[in-house]
């Protein structure tokens, strides 16, 4: 019998004012997308926003913030 996962993904949205181009977006997708538990990284260049779909128990918002900061894109969580 296949194991059933009870983990529910959530979407956390960030504002990152240093996003300027496709290169920035790719750097963000590469850095955040490598984290365990992250399934989707969407970057809005014009809006300077990031939406990350992730398993909150595996990839916490604090981990995402730290990863964005290390990648050179300090961010804040949007309410």
N, CA, C and O atoms as a DFTB+ gen file, in Angstrom:
316 C
 N C O
     1  1       0.839      -1.171       0.000
     2  2       0.000       0.000       0.000
     3  2       0.889       1.242       0.000
     4  3       1.901       1.276       0.701
     5  1       0.530       2.246      -0.765
     6  2       1.310       3.478      -0.841
     7  2       1.107       4.300       0.425
     8  3       0.021       4.338       1.004
     9  1       2.187       4.954       0.834
    10  2       2.108       5.830       1.997
    11  2       1.441       7.133       1.592
    12  3       1.737       7.691       0.535
    13  1       0.543       7.614       2.437
    14  2      -0.176       8.851       2.151
    15  2       0.434       9.965       2.983
    16  3       0.613       9.821       4.193
    17  1       0.751      11.066       2.339
    18  2       1.332      12.206       3.037
    19  2       0.225      13.119       3.544
    20  3      -0.720      13.425       2.817
    21  1       0.347      13.547       4.778
    22  2      -0.605      14.487       5.363
    23  2      -0.054      15.902       5.388
    24  3      -0.657      16.790       5.990
    25  1       1.074      16.121       4.747
    26  2       1.690      17.441       4.742
    27  2       0.953      18.323       3.747
    28  3       0.749      17.958       2.589
    29  1       0.562      19.488       4.231
    30  2      -0.150      20.440       3.385
    31  2       0.796      21.585       3.054
    32  3       1.385      22.189       3.950
    33  1       0.939      21.879       1.782
    34  2       1.789      22.987       1.367
    35  2       1.108      24.310       1.671
    36  3      -0.119      24.406       1.704
    37  1       1.920      25.315       1.888
    38  2       1.392      26.661       2.058
    39  2       2.150      27.591       1.136
    40  3       3.242      27.264       0.670
    41  1       1.573      28.741       0.876
    42  2       2.229      29.751       0.051
    43  2       2.609      30.917       0.957
    44  3       1.768      31.470       1.665
    45  1       3.888      31.280       0.923
    46  2       4.359      32.445       1.657
    47  2       4.825      33.461       0.626
    48  3       5.564      33.135      -0.303
    49  1       4.379      34.698       0.810
    50  2       4.704      35.771      -0.136
    51  2       5.695      36.734       0.500
    52  3       5.607      37.076       1.679
    53  1       6.647      37.159      -0.336
    54  2       7.705      38.047       0.128
    55  2       7.788      39.273      -0.771
    56  3       7.447      39.225      -1.953
    57  1       8.244      40.355      -0.190
    58  2       8.582      41.556      -0.941
    59  2      10.101      41.668      -0.913
    60  3      10.713      41.632       0.155
    61  1      10.713      41.803      -2.098
    62  2      12.172      41.888      -2.209
    63  2      12.524      43.037      -3.154
    64  3      12.537      42.856      -4.371
    65  1      12.808      44.215      -2.602
    66  2      13.008      45.412      -3.434
    67  2      14.220      45.377      -4.360
    68  3      14.329      46.211      -5.259
    69  1      15.136      44.423      -4.155
    70  2      16.337      44.378      -4.997
    71  2      16.165      43.566      -6.282
    72  3      17.116      43.429      -7.052
    73  1      14.977      43.030      -6.525
    74  2      14.731      42.289      -7.769
    75  2      14.672      43.286      -8.924
    76  3      13.888      44.235      -8.899
    77  1      15.517      43.058      -9.943
    78  2      15.565      44.000     -11.059
    79  2      15.410      43.367     -12.434
    80  3      15.017      44.048     -13.381
    81  1      15.715      42.052     -12.567
    82  2      15.754      41.481     -13.910
    83  2      15.536      39.972     -13.871
    84  3      15.359      39.381     -12.806
    85  1      15.553      39.360     -15.060
    86  2      15.419      37.904     -15.157
    87  2      16.560      37.185     -14.448
    88  3      16.362      36.107     -13.886
    89  1      17.747      37.771     -14.471
    90  2      18.879      37.170     -13.772
    91  2      18.619      37.090     -12.272
    92  3      18.940      36.091     -11.629
    93  1      18.039      38.141     -11.730
    94  2      17.664      38.144     -10.306
    95  2      16.640      37.042     -10.039
    96  3      16.769      36.275      -9.086
    97  1      15.627      36.979     -10.896
    98  2      14.573      35.980     -10.722
    99  2      15.149      34.566     -10.781
   100  3      14.767      33.706      -9.987
   101  1      16.062      34.323     -11.713
   102  2      16.684      33.001     -11.825
   103  2      17.522      32.670     -10.595
   104  3      17.500      31.538     -10.113
   105  1      18.257      33.651     -10.087
   106  2      19.066      33.435      -8.887
   107  2      18.166      33.071      -7.701
   108  3      18.506      32.191      -6.910
   109  1      17.035      33.740      -7.581
   110  2      16.089      33.456      -6.497
   111  2      15.503      32.062      -6.660
   112  3      15.459      31.286      -5.705
   113  1      15.055      31.746      -7.868
   114  2      14.480      30.411      -8.105
   115  2      15.492      29.310      -7.814
   116  3      15.144      28.283      -7.231
   117  1      16.751      29.521      -8.222
   118  2      17.785      28.515      -7.985
   119  2      18.076      28.341      -6.493
   120  3      18.189      27.215      -6.009
   121  1      18.195      29.439      -5.774
   122  2      18.545      29.363      -4.350
   123  2      17.401      28.773      -3.524
   124  3      17.610      27.847      -2.741
   125  1      16.212      29.304      -3.698
   126  2      15.074      28.866      -2.888
   127  2      14.552      27.513      -3.353
   128  3      14.127      26.694      -2.538
   129  1      14.585      27.281      -4.649
   130  2      14.071      26.035      -5.202
   131  2      14.849      24.803      -4.783
   132  3      14.328      23.691      -4.873
   133  1      16.077      24.969      -4.329
   134  2      16.904      23.849      -3.870
   135  2      16.528      23.359      -2.473
   136  3      16.873      22.245      -2.081
   137  1      15.826      24.192      -1.740
   138  2      15.519      23.836      -0.352
   139  2      14.551      22.656      -0.293
   140  3      13.595      22.596      -1.065
   141  1      14.799      21.723       0.618
   142  2      13.845      20.620       0.801
   143  2      12.486      21.180       1.205
   144  3      12.401      22.089       2.032
   145  1      11.439      20.638       0.624
   146  2      10.088      21.058       0.969
   147  2       9.533      22.171       0.104
   148  3       8.343      22.476       0.186
   149  1      10.377      22.794      -0.736
   150  2       9.911      23.857      -1.632
   151  2       9.471      23.214      -2.936
   152  3      10.220      22.450      -3.544
   153  1       8.234      23.532      -3.369
   154  2       7.724      22.934      -4.596
   155  2       7.610      23.931      -5.750
   156  3       7.764      23.553      -6.911
   157  1       7.341      25.210      -5.438
   158  2       7.194      26.224      -6.490
   159  2       7.787      27.539      -5.993
   160  3       7.570      27.938      -4.849
   161  1       8.542      28.209      -6.872
   162  2       9.049      29.551      -6.581
   163  2       8.629      30.439      -7.748
   164  3       9.104      30.263      -8.869
   165  1       7.747      31.382      -7.485
   166  2       7.273      32.310      -8.516
   167  2       7.808      33.702      -8.200
   168  3       7.676      34.186      -7.076
   169  1       8.416      34.344      -9.201
   170  2       9.005      35.666      -9.010
   171  2       8.319      36.660      -9.939
   172  3       8.247      36.450     -11.150
   173  1       7.814      37.751      -9.352
   174  2       7.212      38.856     -10.103
   175  2       8.244      39.980     -10.120
   176  3       8.397      40.708      -9.139
   177  1       8.949      40.116     -11.240
   178  2      10.036      41.094     -11.333
   179  2       9.500      42.514     -11.177
   180  3      10.026      43.285     -10.376
   181  1       8.460      42.869     -11.932
   182  2       7.927      44.230     -11.885
   183  2       7.375      44.581     -10.505
   184  3       7.547      45.704     -10.030
   185  1       6.715      43.623      -9.868
   186  2       6.138      43.861      -8.549
   187  2       7.126      43.660      -7.411
   188  3       6.823      43.955      -6.255
   189  1       8.336      43.145      -7.755
   190  2       9.386      42.876      -6.762
   191  2       8.860      41.970      -5.637
   192  3       9.082      42.212      -4.450
   193  1       8.149      40.911      -6.071
   194  2       7.544      39.981      -5.126
   195  2       7.899      38.538      -5.469
   196  3       8.197      38.198      -6.614
   197  1       7.856      37.712      -4.440
   198  2       8.157      36.290      -4.576
   199  2       7.053      35.521      -3.861
   200  3       6.644      35.895      -2.762
   201  1       6.574      34.451      -4.481
   202  2       5.610      33.550      -3.840
   203  2       6.235      32.161      -3.833
   204  3       6.610      31.626      -4.877
   205  1       6.340      31.587      -2.639
   206  2       6.968      30.276      -2.496
   207  2       5.939      29.294      -1.943
   208  3       5.360      29.521      -0.880
   209  1       5.717      28.208      -2.667
   210  2       4.869      27.127      -2.185
   211  2       5.788      26.113      -1.532
   212  3       6.741      25.628      -2.141
   213  1       5.479      25.799      -0.263
   214  2       6.401      24.952       0.498
   215  2       5.684      24.204       1.609
   216  3       4.570      24.549       2.004
   217  1       6.357      23.167       2.103
   218  2       5.891      22.437       3.267
   219  2       6.400      23.192       4.488
   220  3       7.613      23.279       4.681
   221  1       5.516      23.742       5.317
   222  2       5.963      24.585       6.425
   223  2       6.808      23.852       7.463
   224  3       7.606      24.480       8.158
   225  1       6.646      22.549       7.579
   226  2       7.448      21.817       8.556
   227  2       8.853      21.532       8.045
   228  3       9.764      21.306       8.841
   229  1       9.040      21.538       6.741
   230  2      10.347      21.259       6.153
   231  2      11.084      22.553       5.794
   232  3      12.286      22.668       6.033
   233  1      10.381      23.505       5.231
   234  2      10.966      24.790       4.821
   235  2      10.171      25.908       5.486
   236  3       9.139      26.338       4.971
   237  1      10.656      26.370       6.625
   238  2       9.941      27.414       7.367
   239  2      10.137      28.776       6.701
   240  3      11.042      28.958       5.886
   241  1       9.289      29.712       7.054
   242  2       9.409      31.074       6.526
   243  2      10.755      31.675       6.907
   244  3      11.353      32.403       6.115
   245  1      11.238      31.380       8.110
   246  2      12.552      31.896       8.530
   247  2      13.670      31.337       7.657
   248  3      14.608      32.054       7.308
   249  1      13.573      30.067       7.307
   250  2      14.569      29.453       6.419
   251  2      14.522      30.113       5.049
   252  3      15.563      30.387       4.453
   253  1      13.325      30.367       4.551
   254  2      13.181      31.023       3.251
   255  2      13.782      32.425       3.286
   256  3      14.497      32.821       2.366
   257  1      13.490      33.180       4.352
   258  2      14.044      34.531       4.488
   259  2      15.569      34.493       4.521
   260  3      16.226      35.299       3.862
   261  1      16.130      33.568       5.280
   262  2      17.584      33.459       5.381
   263  2      18.200      33.104       4.034
   264  3      19.254      33.627       3.674
   265  1      17.554      32.226       3.298
   266  2      18.062      31.824       1.986
   267  2      18.019      32.987       1.010
   268  3      18.968      33.197       0.254
   269  1      16.934      33.744       1.017
   270  2      16.831      34.924       0.153
   271  2      17.926      35.932       0.504
   272  3      18.547      36.514      -0.386
   273  1      18.159      36.134       1.794
   274  2      19.191      37.064       2.234
   275  2      20.572      36.600       1.760
   276  3      21.360      37.408       1.268
   277  1      20.864      35.314       1.905
   278  2      22.156      34.762       1.471
   279  2      22.332      34.871      -0.039
   280  3      23.454      34.993      -0.531
   281  1      21.217      34.827      -0.773
   282  2      21.284      34.935      -2.232
   283  2      21.415      36.392      -2.687
   284  3      21.558      36.662      -3.879
   285  1      21.367      37.336      -1.726
   286  2      21.521      38.742      -2.071
   287  2      20.211      39.474      -2.288
   288  3      20.193      40.566      -2.857
   289  1      19.116      38.882      -1.838
   290  2      17.808      39.491      -2.018
   291  2      17.064      39.547      -0.690
   292  3      16.114      38.793      -0.478
   293  1      17.496      40.447       0.215
   294  2      16.807      40.555       1.494
   295  2      15.324      40.833       1.257
   296  3      14.959      41.638       0.400
   297  1      14.492      40.166       2.017
   298  2      13.047      40.256       1.781
   299  2      12.297      40.378       3.101
   300  3      12.841      40.135       4.178
   301  1      11.052      40.754       2.984
   302  2      10.139      40.774       4.119
   303  2       8.906      39.970       3.740
   304  3       8.525      39.900       2.571
   305  1       8.297      39.370       4.742
   306  2       7.079      38.606       4.504
   307  2       5.916      39.559       4.327
   308  3       5.769      40.516       5.086
   309  1       5.088      39.300       3.326
   310  2       3.903      40.115       3.098
   311  2       2.747      39.530       3.889
   312  3       2.588      38.314       3.995
   313  1       1.954      40.419       4.434
   314  2       0.790      39.972       5.225
   315  2      -0.317      39.478       4.318
   316  3      -1.372      39.063       4.800
